[in-house]
Amino acid sequence: MPKIILEDVTKRWGNFYAVEHLNLVIEDNAFITLLGPSGCGKTTTLRMIAGLETPTSGKITIGDTVVFDSTMGINIPPNKRKVGFLFQNYALWPNMTVYQNIAFGLSNIKELMPVISFEALCANQIKNIVADWQKVIDITLESFDKNGVINKDKLYLRLIDTYIISMQTAKRIASYSFEKTPTPEVLAKTVADEMQAIIEKERAVASKKGYTLNEKFEYVDKDGKVLEKVRKLSKEEIDLAVRRVSRIVKIGMFMKRYPAELSGGQQQRVAIARTLAPEPSVLFMDEPLSNLDAKLRLEMRSELQRLHLDTGSTFVYVTHDQMEAMTLATSICLIDNGVLQQYDAPLTVYNRPNNTFVADFVGNPSINFAEAYGEQQGDKINVKIWGEDMVFTPNSPIDIAKWQQDDHDYDRELEEQRANMLLDKHNVEKSNKDVKFKCHIAKVDESEIEEDKQITDNDFIIGIRPEAVKITPNGKITGEVYSAMPTGMETTVRIKIGEFLITGVIFGGITYALGEKVNIEFDSDGIMLFSQNSGRFITTGTLK
Ligand code: ATP
């Protein structure tokens, strides 16, 4: 499966930048989610990779093929990129059965494909299956209904699901009626010999034309090269593809139904099967679960995860739901205002966010932010938070003054780069300017307007995840319970410290009285330190 590379990809409409200088490498077989607030450019990014939107500039490579290059004038159309799409509105054809819905796209495919002896392939499948005739009998016996009659549809489905075979092959296996014969081993031998004869005959046919058959029963020439021909899929190949994907999404039993006879979740699964049937090497999904109810969404999420494993395809998934992104992805690509904020594994994004925007965007309940003022002394940073003196100890040694210097230099470089870029007449200034993210410091009374203050290198932002807040008699910080919401498994408590509010998540269903005095401490070495000036992440540590 291919790796996808985006190099300096920009999409703008006039001077509105939907995606700005995006560089991204999507590894082979990855499951990445494009995450970010509404309008940040997720869908545009996905559509550009898929070929549904033309970038203003940049280069996109899928596998070995450059599918877009603005400087070379390359732009390969979507149907030639071998990608599949699954969108929120997955409209199935209402006048077609589930089977027809999945098979329809396959019957229209006409492309360069290996020439296969399907006869030999199926004969070989049958030969292998009957070798274990006892298993065939067991499956057959499980398909009897309560009146002792074989339920043929059930039997075919079970054979298809067990052996991943086409309906035709399943019918053929069933027709031998192994369960009725007193000498199944003799029957199995006769069938195997028959099948071997078919394989030999097919080999002879190929040989006459100057080819041999390889282990997949493809035609191979003398140099070992597989013979390819522009052709359509045979009826049996289509059936095999339909059965294969239906098995993955567990809709084999609905094949004869019409979409109106299915629930929303089942329809969604049909849509997924339809997308998977042509074996796309990359599958693009744009909020495919947003029409489903919460329970079904959860169920489908875990099925998508399985699907990713079973198909081995690369999945690119758009969502604005951070939970979905966290739970599904191998990597999250978090975008804001067309600019990539972080591209990392979900837990890295959660535990080491690049900046306060990322820290705020992931996590539910949200991270607690607090302003901190102080300076480094030795390996500690003495800070004042909520009017109290505290000590932040970084997990590994860091020179804060040096860090601040580098951070200012980096800002200056960005500024220069931007100014230089604008000297080129092809570039236009971004009208949707990037504004610095202002983190929300929760207070009891948020009506008072904050005056703009001069931010210095001694001003920091501390980020505390709710699970790091611990209520304990030993806690040195005192507060009072502002609200408490037990869900059974955990309790979300908001605690008032002076005029500020912080949120904690305590494991277990504990009841707190509102107004109750509590002592707290921060039980984690994952407390985050950010620069208040740039909002960038400095380090993690403990806070006492
Ligand atoms: P959502 O989560 O709401 O779907 P998104 O992150 O997928 O948002 P995009 O659809 O990629 O956002 O849009 C990015 C920005 O580009 C939006 O501000 C949108 O209004 C703008 N945009 C999209 N298509 C066009 C267009 N054809 N012309 C002008 N602006 C557009």
Boltz pocket constraint, residues with backbone or C-beta under 6 A from the ligand:
constraints:
  - pocket:
      binder: B
      contacts: [[A, 13], [A, 16], [A, 17], [A, 18], [A, 36], [A, 37], [A, 38], [A, 39], [A, 40], [A, 41], [A, 42], [A, 43], [A, 44], [A, 45], [A, 320]]
      max_distance: 6.0
